[in-house]
Amino acid sequence: MTAAAPALTRFAFTEPHMGTRYRIIIYAADELSAHRAVKNAFQRVADLDDMMTDYRPTSELMRLCQKAGGPPVPVSQDLFTVLAHAQEVSRLSGGAFDVTVGPVVRLWRRARRTGELPDPEQLARAQALVGYDKMRLDPKARTVQLTQPGMLLDLGGIAKGYAADAALQVLRQQGITSALVAASGDIAVMGAPPGTAGWKVGITPLEDENQKPSRYLLLKDAAVSTSGDAEQYVEIGGIRYSHILDPRTGKPLVGRSSVTVVAPHGLTADPLTKVVSVLGPERGFPIIEATSGAASLVTRQTAKGLETVRSRRFTRYEVKKG
């Protein structure tokens, strides 16, 4: 006879990272092993934050930006992986997602603080530095070249998803088989809670973000990201400007919408929410359909009221309320 596997207990932990709160839920045999595994996972997230933040001049990302206009720069495997995937999403979307949008992001951050629109001339100069074709990657040498002086990268639309994936990988290496990592609108899951078919994840309704989730997804070994203007926006002159920018124009989105994307990994789901937000379902869903395992839900405000549209695969993840 073989010994029965030990009963698994649910443990939950929260730490601040990447400008938000990371929550990790795991099922483990005992509290000591749970603490050890989660401590290592949070450390991995902290290391990635130190590497990819644009708020600290000493980060690897900002050291790269400081060399914009110069020769190719060797970078870490983590940073190269994120930038390579970002560039691939940029190509697929025709620039609807673009990490070179940093100079424009900084101007709109200031606008959110001051309540004043960016100066048009400053915005035009910043926009001239944007373009994923201005970032050159060499996989063999693992180098990145930013071809124009003054270029700035912003990984706000992809780093949290990658960090959630990385945290799950650490937990897997520690022997954990069932875990959820949540960072604001980015969630990645591994396995399923004991005795269930998957992790039940709620989607907050657009019409009232304080309500209970209006829809639920059942996920196993997958990721889900939701982007919208519920929390990060500024109203200037009676117009509500989202924190999500269209990198092709340098302007924020102005219509109210919420976009959810399910994909095999956070590295994929996170940027695709921005793609669908910018392009809308009409042009965004073909990219979703062309991405293996991806699905999307869009809720948006129209003249006739709230409209909800789903991509072809989305219903396979939906479950009933409750």
N, C-alpha and C positions, 0 to 999 in steps of 0.2 A: 504493500500500500504506500502511496505517496502522501506526504504531509499536505494538508490543506493550505492554500495561500493565505497569508495573514489578511484580516479584514482591513480595508482602507478607510481612512478618516479624512474628512474635508478640512483643509486649512486655507485661510485667506490672509494675504499680506498686502500692504499698500506703501508705496514710497514715491516722493516727488522726483520726476526726471523729465527732461526735454520740455520744460514749461507746462507740464500737466502732471496728473497723478497716475502712476502705473499700478494696476491692481493685478495680483497673481493669485489664482485659485488652483490648488493642486489636491490630489488624493494621494496620501502617503501612509505608510505603515505606522509611523510614530512621529511625534512632534519634533524630535531631534533631527531626524533625517529630512523632515519637511523644512525646518529652519535652514539647514545646511544647503539644501538644493536651491531654495528661494534666494538665500543670501548671494550665492554664486550667480544666479540669473539676474538679480538686480545689479550686481557689479558689472555684468556684461553690458547691461543697458547704460549704466553710468559711463563706462568706457566709450561706448558709441556716442553718447551725448558729448563727452569731452572732445571727441574726434570731429563730429559733424555739425556742431552748433556754429551759427554765424554771429552769436552774441559775445563771443570771447575771441580776441585777436590771436590768442595762442593756440587755438584749435587747429588740427591738421587742415580742415577745410579753409580756414582763413589764411593760414600760411600759404596754401596753394593760391588763393585769390590775390595775396600780396605780390605774387610773382606773375600776375596777368600781364601779357604783352611780352613775356620772356620765353626762354626755351622750355621744352617739356620737363615736367617735374615728376620724379618717382613718388608714388603714393602707396598706402597700405592696401592690402587685399580687400578689406571691408569697404573703404572709400571707393576703390575702383569698381567693385561689384555694384554699388549703389549708382554711381555715375554712368556705368555702362547700361544698366537697366533703364535708368532715366532717359538716356539718349535713345534707346530703342523705343520707349513709349512716345518720345517726342516724334520720332520718324513715323510711327504708326498713326499718330494723331495729327500730323501736319503742324506740330508746334503748339497744340492746345495744352500740352503739359511741357514745361521747359524750365529746368533748374537754373538757367542763366538769367532768369528774371529778377535776380537779387537787387540790382540798382533801382528798379521800379518798386519792388516790395518795400524798400526802405522809405521811399517817398510816401507811399500810402500808409505805412505804419505811423509816420509822423502826422499824416492827415487824421488818422483815428485818434491820436493824442490831442491834437490842436482843434479839431473840428473845422479845419480849413482845407479846401482842395489844393492839391499840389500845383506849383507854378507850372504853366504849360511849357515854358522853355526848358526848365529843369527836367520835366517829364519826357520831353522830346530827346534831350541828351541821354537820359537814362535808357530810353527805349532803343536808341541806336546801338547800345551795348548788348542787347538781348538777341539771342539766336543760337539754337543748339548746334548749328554748323560752325559756330565760333569756338566750340570746345572740341579738341581733338584727342582721341584716346588711342593708345597703342597697347593692345593686349599682351603682346610678346614682351615688351619692355616694362609693362605696367606703369605707364606714364600718362600724365594729363597735361595738355597745353591749352591755356586760355589765350587766344590769339590777340586780344585787344587790351591795352592798358585800361584799368578801371572796371573790368568785368567783375561781377560778384555772383557767387552761386548761392542759391537758397534751397535747402533740402527739406523744407517744412512740409512738402507734400509727399514725401517718400520715406524719410528717416524713421518715423515712428513705426511704420509697418515693418520695415527691415529689423528694427530693434525688437519688435514683438516676436518675429520669426527666430531671431538670435537667442532670445530668452528661452523660447521653447526648446531650442536645440541644446542649450545648457541643461535644462531640466531633464531632457531625454538622456543625456550623458550621465546624469546622476541617478538614473534608474526609474524616473517618474514616467508613467505611461498615460496619465490623465491630467491635463492642465489647461487653464485658460489664462491668457495674458491680455489685459485691456489697457489701452492708453487713449483716453478720451474717445474719439470716434473710431479708433483702430483696435480690432480684436483678432487674436489668433488662437486657435484651439488645437489640442492634441488629444487623440483618443476620445473617450466619453466617460462621464461619471459612472461609477459602478452600477450595473443593472439598468442602464439606459442605452438608447440608440445614438445619443449625441448630446452636445451642449445646446441648451435652449437660450437663444440670444434675442433680446427684444429690440425693436426699432421704434424710437420715439416719434409720435405724430408731429407733423409740421405745424398743424394749426395750434397746438398747445404743447410746448416742449416740457412743461411741468407735469403733464398727464402720464399715466402709466403707458407702457409701449402699446401701440395699436396693432403691431404685427410681430410675429415671432418666427425665428429661423431655427432649424435643427442642423447643427454643424458637427462634423467629425473630421479631424485632420484638414482644416480649412481656415480661411481668414475672411473677415468681413470689415469693410470700412464704410463709414457714413460721413458725408460732407454736406454742409449747408451753412446758412447765415444766421442760425438760431442764436449763437453766442457771440460771434466775432463779426461785427459790422459797425458802420458809422452812418449816421443820418446827417446830411449836409444839404441845406436848401430844400428840405422836404423830400429828398431822394435817399433811399436806403442803399448804401454801397456795401456789398459783401466783402469779406476778407479774401475771397477767391478771385484772382485776377485772370484775365485772358492774356497770356503772354504775347500773343500776336499783336495786340493793340495797346497793352499797358494799362488797360482800364478794368476796374472791378465789375463783377456781375451785379445787375441791379434788380432782377426778378427774384422773388422768393422761391426757393426750391430746396429739396432734400434729395440727395443721391446716395444710394446704397449699392455697394458692389461686393459680391462674394467671389472669391478666387482661391486657388490652392494655397497661396502664400500672401502674407501681408505686403511683401515687396511688390506684388502685382496689384492687389486690391487697392492699396493706398493711392497710388497715382492715377489709377483708372477712375476713381471717384471724381478727380479733378477734370479728367478728360470728358466724362459724361456731363459734368456740371457746365463746362464751357461749351461743348458742342450740342448739348441737348440730346434726348434719346434718338431723334431722327438720324443724326450723324454719328452719335456716340455708340448706339447699340450694335451697329455692324462691327465695330472694334471689339466690343464685348463678345459677340458671337464668334469672332475669329480667335479669341483667346481661350485655350483649353480650360474647361472647368469653371469659366467665369459666367456670372449672371448679374443683372442689375435691376433695381427698382427706382423709379423717379416719381416723386410727388412735387408738383409745382402749382403755384398760384396763377390762374388764368382769369380772363375777363368773366368767364362763366363760373368761376369758383375753383376748388381744388381738383386737380387732375392727377390720376395715378396710372403709370404705365410700367409694364414689366418686359424685360427681355425674355427670350424664348425659354431659357433654362431656369428662370427664377422660381417657378412654382415647385420645382423639385426640392427646394430648401425650406419652403414655407410650411408652418404647422398652425393649427388652430390656436386661438387666443386662450390665455389662462395658464 
